[in-house]
Amino acid sequence: MSVIHAMEYEVERIPTTVLRTYDSLSAKYKPLRATGDFFQWVPLSGIVAVKKDDQEPRCLSLGTGMKCLPVNQVAKAQGSILHDWHAEVVAIRAFNHFLLHECLELATYPTKLSSIIRRRDIDEISESDGLQPFSIHDDVHLHMYSSEAPCGDASMELLMEAQVDATPWPIDQLHPATEKLPGLLRGRESFAELGIVRRKPARADSPQTLSKSCSDKLALKQCTSLLSSCTSLLVNPANVYLETLILPKSQLVQNACERSFGPAGRMKPVANHQWTGGYAFRPFKVQGTDHEFAYSRRSKPPSSRELRTSNVAAAISPHIQEALILGRLQGRQNFDPKGASAVCSKRMWKMTLQVLAALGTPRLLKSISESSSVKEWKQSSLFADRKRVKADVTAEALSGWIRNDGDVFEIEPG
């Protein structure tokens, strides 16, 4: 096999693995079947691990969805409702839940082994290299397949091309800082403004949010790694960066992706940055595939008259399978604590405490006991390295980033 064909083979294995995993799910986690009246579509994202000696890639997480929580509902969430359930975000959340589960297994059963996670040796742990007790194995490589171009900057050319009327929307006045930070635009406002931070949702008639676009969140993940705040306490970030983002060729505009994610685009100010704790700017490659998702909007059969969005999202990993509606478990009322997804903030932090309790780490447990809420705990020195990375990147490369604050909840014992 030639080098070029070998590379193409490796790229194609990622979407094949994601799509095969999705196909194995029951109908509960999928849009309604196509009818003559309508065809429902939904974006899909998946994170796949490839190990050097393994024959088959392993799908570690899947996410579907395309909605987010209005800004006036954030304070009511109490950590139990997702702020953002776009497919890429759900896939990353489910991936972090997978890591927490693996860490809990290793912490509870010291002789147990994981093909993805390992305990770090004592001589690996330091202030400069990170104090986390776990690491992803050095031979594990992470890749993402998404069925649609990430919303925001990486899809602006596609969005403009699809418009019947290319007149940009006027800039609204959602937030007092909007005038000072012209980068905080909706996905379809001011088409001429490229390389800037945008917020969801793109539609002008949708409730307003402060959730940043998936292009912006993925660009930031090139610096903070795929880890969330809670997993960053446990897993060293050095091996937790995406190597490849794979999109259908119909969704790949190379110039847009280079502008949005590449070291010569808007990320240029941090292109050579390395931070303490194992963090660095590690850009992923963006590559195309001929694979299309069966529930993408391009898959609508001619017999279906109308294209509709699905309101069902899904969070999937080897340890969880959840159908979600409006950021909570399907079948539960709004703000019902029993409707909290396994990948919501409150349950992820609770699982983090379970890992810390199993490890018996005095320094971390002391820090928790001194904090009344997760928000207060995140102000501690334990998160200083990660906070510094985010501060630098949002100041130098992703200016206009406004925090989606207001969701305060107490720390619950594990």
Disulfide bonds with the S-S distance in Angstrom:
none
